[in-house]
Amino acid sequence: MVPTRTSRSAVNIGATAKEHEDIPKDANFDDLEVKAISFIASCYGSKTTSSMSDVRFNIWQHKTARGKSESFKLASLPPTSAAFRLHVQRVHYEACLWISALNSDPPEMNLTDFGWKVGPANQILLPVPLPTGTLAAPQQVLNLLFLYRSMLHATVFLSKSRPGM
């Protein structure tokens, strides 16, 4: 990573992509996901690469540990493991299509195996949504957010009920 300012650093995307370009078209999807996690973790500056949810938690810890949690935006976090897996499947399918676009005999690939579903009347492709009941964050984080929100509401209620405070 190349420092741009003392508080931030930029990732050399070209060099990071070069490290991950040896992915074969018929790669085992689990191996592909591991390489994708490593790439995205590098882009976020995380050393954690065990799962995308761990990368997400690591980034969240790093950004909120400095006491700047009021200005922290959840949307700046990488996706959860479940969402990332679907995204990698779709991107792999699209990359294989582009790579084989000029081949006279492109590989047979079933798009429903790659995070897509056929839309109404076979007119469009739709991304497969996350399964119902998939948590947006680990349960412990959701519990902390619920507790924080409850405390915030209690503080607002007390300040309104006691005008002198």
C-alpha positions as CSV (number, residue, x, y, z in Angstrom):
1,M,0.0,0.0,0.0
2,V,1.2,3.4,-0.9
3,P,0.6,6.1,1.8
4,T,-1.2,9.2,0.4
5,R,-1.7,11.0,3.7
6,T,-0.7,10.1,7.2
7,S,-4.3,9.0,8.1
8,R,-5.0,7.1,4.8
9,S,-3.3,4.8,2.4
10,A,-4.2,3.7,-1.2
11,V,-4.1,0.3,-2.6
12,N,-2.1,-0.3,-5.8
13,I,-5.0,-2.1,-7.5
14,G,-2.9,-3.0,-10.5
15,A,-0.4,-4.8,-8.4
16,T,-3.1,-6.4,-6.3
17,A,-5.0,-7.6,-9.4
18,K,-1.7,-8.9,-10.9
19,E,-1.3,-11.2,-7.9
20,H,-4.8,-12.6,-8.5
21,E,-4.8,-13.0,-12.3
22,D,-3.9,-16.6,-12.5
23,I,-7.5,-17.8,-11.9
24,P,-8.5,-20.5,-14.4
25,K,-12.0,-20.4,-16.1
26,D,-12.8,-23.8,-14.6
27,A,-11.6,-22.9,-11.1
28,N,-13.2,-24.6,-8.1
29,F,-15.6,-22.0,-6.8
30,D,-14.3,-22.3,-3.2
31,D,-10.8,-21.5,-4.4
32,L,-12.1,-18.6,-6.4
33,E,-13.9,-17.2,-3.4
34,V,-10.8,-17.5,-1.3
35,K,-8.8,-15.5,-3.9
36,A,-11.6,-12.9,-4.1
37,I,-11.7,-12.5,-0.4
38,S,-7.9,-11.9,-0.3
39,F,-8.2,-9.3,-3.1
40,I,-11.1,-7.4,-1.5
41,A,-9.4,-7.6,1.9
42,S,-6.3,-6.0,0.4
43,C,-8.4,-3.3,-1.2
44,Y,-9.8,-2.4,2.3
45,G,-6.4,-2.7,3.9
46,S,-7.4,-5.7,6.1
47,K,-4.9,-8.5,6.9
48,T,-7.8,-10.8,7.8
49,T,-8.8,-13.1,5.0
50,S,-10.6,-16.0,6.7
51,S,-14.1,-14.9,5.5
52,M,-15.7,-11.8,4.2
53,S,-17.7,-11.4,7.4
54,D,-14.4,-11.4,9.3
55,V,-13.0,-8.8,7.0
56,R,-16.1,-6.8,7.5
57,F,-15.8,-7.1,11.3
58,N,-12.1,-6.2,11.2
59,I,-12.8,-3.0,9.2
60,W,-15.7,-2.1,11.5
61,Q,-13.6,-2.6,14.6
62,H,-10.8,-0.5,13.1
63,K,-13.1,2.3,12.1
64,T,-15.1,2.5,15.3
65,A,-12.2,2.0,17.7
66,R,-11.0,5.6,17.2
67,G,-14.2,7.0,18.8
68,K,-15.5,8.2,15.4
69,S,-18.5,5.9,15.4
70,E,-20.9,8.9,15.0
71,S,-19.5,9.6,11.6
72,F,-19.0,6.0,10.6
73,K,-21.2,4.8,7.7
74,L,-22.2,1.1,7.6
75,A,-22.4,1.3,3.8
76,S,-18.6,1.8,3.7
77,L,-18.1,-1.8,5.0
78,P,-17.5,-4.7,2.6
79,P,-20.4,-7.1,2.0
80,T,-21.3,-10.0,4.3
81,S,-20.0,-13.5,3.4
82,A,-23.4,-14.5,2.0
83,A,-23.8,-11.4,-0.2
84,F,-20.1,-11.6,-1.3
85,R,-20.4,-15.3,-2.3
86,L,-23.4,-14.5,-4.6
87,H,-21.5,-11.5,-6.1
88,V,-18.4,-13.5,-6.8
89,Q,-20.5,-16.2,-8.5
90,R,-22.2,-13.6,-10.8
91,V,-18.9,-11.8,-11.6
92,H,-17.2,-15.1,-12.4
93,Y,-20.0,-16.0,-14.8
94,E,-19.8,-12.6,-16.5
95,A,-15.9,-12.8,-16.7
96,C,-16.1,-16.2,-18.3
97,L,-18.6,-14.9,-20.9
98,W,-16.3,-11.9,-21.8
99,I,-13.2,-14.1,-21.9
100,S,-14.8,-16.6,-24.3
101,A,-16.7,-14.0,-26.3
102,L,-14.5,-14.5,-29.4
103,N,-14.2,-18.2,-29.1
104,S,-16.2,-20.2,-31.7
105,D,-17.0,-22.8,-29.0
106,P,-17.6,-21.1,-25.6
107,P,-18.0,-23.3,-22.5
108,E,-21.4,-24.5,-21.5
109,M,-22.4,-22.7,-18.3
110,N,-25.7,-22.8,-16.6
111,L,-26.4,-19.2,-15.4
112,T,-28.5,-20.4,-12.5
113,D,-25.4,-22.0,-11.0
114,F,-23.8,-18.6,-10.8
115,G,-26.2,-16.5,-8.7
116,W,-28.6,-15.6,-11.5
117,K,-32.2,-16.5,-12.1
118,V,-34.4,-16.1,-15.2
119,G,-36.9,-13.3,-14.9
120,P,-40.5,-13.2,-16.0
121,A,-41.1,-14.6,-19.5
122,N,-37.4,-15.4,-19.9
123,Q,-36.8,-11.8,-20.9
124,I,-34.2,-10.7,-18.3
125,L,-31.7,-12.1,-15.8
126,L,-32.1,-11.2,-12.2
127,P,-29.6,-11.6,-9.4
128,V,-30.5,-14.2,-6.8
129,P,-31.3,-12.3,-3.6
130,L,-29.9,-13.4,-0.2
131,P,-31.9,-16.2,1.4
132,T,-34.7,-15.1,3.7
133,G,-33.5,-14.8,7.3
134,T,-29.9,-14.1,6.4
135,L,-28.6,-11.7,9.0
136,A,-27.1,-8.4,7.8
137,A,-24.4,-8.6,10.6
138,P,-23.4,-11.2,13.2
139,Q,-26.0,-11.5,16.0
140,Q,-23.6,-10.0,18.6
141,V,-23.3,-6.8,16.5
142,L,-27.0,-6.6,16.0
143,N,-27.5,-6.9,19.8
144,L,-25.0,-4.1,20.3
145,L,-26.8,-1.9,17.8
146,F,-30.1,-2.6,19.5
147,L,-28.7,-1.8,22.9
148,Y,-27.2,1.4,21.6
149,R,-30.4,2.4,20.0
150,S,-32.4,1.6,23.2
151,M,-30.0,3.7,25.3
152,L,-30.3,6.6,22.8
153,H,-34.1,6.5,22.9
154,A,-34.0,6.4,26.7
155,T,-31.7,9.4,26.8
156,V,-33.9,11.4,24.5
157,F,-37.0,10.4,26.5
158,L,-35.4,11.5,29.8
159,S,-34.3,14.8,28.4
160,K,-37.8,15.6,27.1
161,S,-39.5,14.6,30.3
162,R,-37.1,16.8,32.4
163,P,-37.0,20.2,30.8
164,G,-34.3,21.4,33.1
165,M,-31.7,18.8,31.9
